Structures are given as C-alpha cells and as structure tokens.
Amino acid sequence: MPKMKTRKSAAKRYSVTGTGKVRYKKQGLRHILTKKSTKRKRSLRHTGILSDAEVKKVKVLLPYQF
C-alpha cells in the first residue's frame, strides 16, 4: 500500500496541538484595516480552534498529523 499524500495547502493553514485540537489563523487581517475597530483587529490576531465537525473534514486532508 503506498503512502497517503498530505494536502499541502491544508498543512499550511492548519496545525495540530498536543491535545489533538486543530488551530487556524483567522481571516480578515490582511487589508482594509482602517474601518475595523481596534478590538476586532486584536481578537483576529489570536488563532482559532476548529469545531469537532470541521476537524473530521481536516483529518482526511492531513492523514499523518493525528
């Protein structure tokens, strides 16, 4: 049986924590920042955690990360 290939685009977007949760970078902090509030920009800096339903989809794309 050949090795499964990792989807490289997904590997660049998601990272798995030690406890098995999936982190991702939040969207909306690239351009048009003048109309966004400081509080909103500050909260977008932190990474988000995927829900369990989304983790099932990502597990297919990242076979050797879990």
PALUM-863287 format. One record per residue (C-alpha): residue in one letter; x, y, z. Coordinates in Angstrom, 1 decimal, decimal comma. Example, Ala and Ser with C-alpha at 12.3 -4.5 7.8 and 13.67 -1.06 7.14 Angstrom:
PALUM-863287
PT  resn      px      py      pz
PT     a    12,3    -4,5     7,8
PT     s    13,7    -1,1     7,1
***
This chain:
PALUM-863287
PT  resn      px      py      pz
PT     m     0,0     0,0     0,0
PT     p     1,5     3,4    -1,0
PT     k     1,8     6,3     1,4
PT     m    -1,1     8,7     1,6
PT     k    -0,3    12,2     0,4
PT     t    -0,8    15,2     2,7
PT     r    -2,7    18,1     1,1
PT     k     0,0    20,8     1,3
PT     s    -2,5    23,7     1,2
PT     a    -4,2    22,3     4,3
PT     a    -0,9    21,6     6,0
PT     k     0,0    25,3     5,6
PT     r    -3,4    26,5     7,0
PT     y    -3,9    24,2    10,0
PT     s    -1,7    22,9    12,8
PT     v    -2,5    20,3    15,4
PT     t    -1,9    20,9    19,1
PT     g    -0,6    18,4    21,6
PT     t    -4,1    17,5    22,8
PT     g    -5,3    17,0    19,2
PT     k    -7,2    20,3    18,7
PT     v    -6,8    22,0    15,3
PT     r    -5,6    25,6    15,2
PT     y    -6,0    28,0    12,3
PT     k    -5,2    31,7    11,5
PT     k    -8,3    33,9    11,5
PT     q    -9,2    35,7     8,3
PT     g    -9,8    39,4     7,8
PT     l    -6,5    40,9     8,9
PT     r    -4,7    41,4     5,5
PT     h    -6,1    44,7     4,1
PT     i    -8,8    47,3     4,6
PT     l    -7,9    47,6     8,3
PT     t    -8,9    51,3     8,7
PT     k   -12,6    50,6     9,0
PT     k   -12,1    47,7    11,5
PT     s   -12,1    48,5    15,2
PT     t    -9,0    48,0    17,3
PT     k   -10,9    45,4    19,4
PT     r   -11,8    43,5    16,3
PT     k    -8,2    43,5    14,9
PT     r    -6,8    42,5    18,3
PT     s    -9,1    39,5    18,5
PT     l    -8,3    38,5    14,9
PT     r    -4,6    38,2    15,9
PT     h    -5,2    35,1    18,0
PT     t    -5,5    31,7    16,5
PT     g    -8,9    29,9    16,4
PT     i    -9,8    26,4    17,3
PT     l   -11,8    24,3    14,8
PT     s   -15,1    22,7    15,9
PT     d   -15,4    18,9    16,1
PT     a   -17,4    18,7    12,9
PT     e   -14,7    20,6    11,0
PT     v   -11,9    18,5    12,5
PT     k   -13,4    15,4    10,8
PT     k   -13,0    17,1     7,4
PT     v    -9,5    18,2     8,1
PT     k    -8,4    14,7     9,3
PT     v    -8,9    13,5     5,7
PT     l    -6,6    16,2     4,4
PT     l    -3,9    15,7     7,0
PT     p    -3,5    11,9     7,4
PT     y    -0,3    11,8     9,4
PT     q    -0,9    14,7    11,8
PT     f    -3,4    12,9    14,1
***
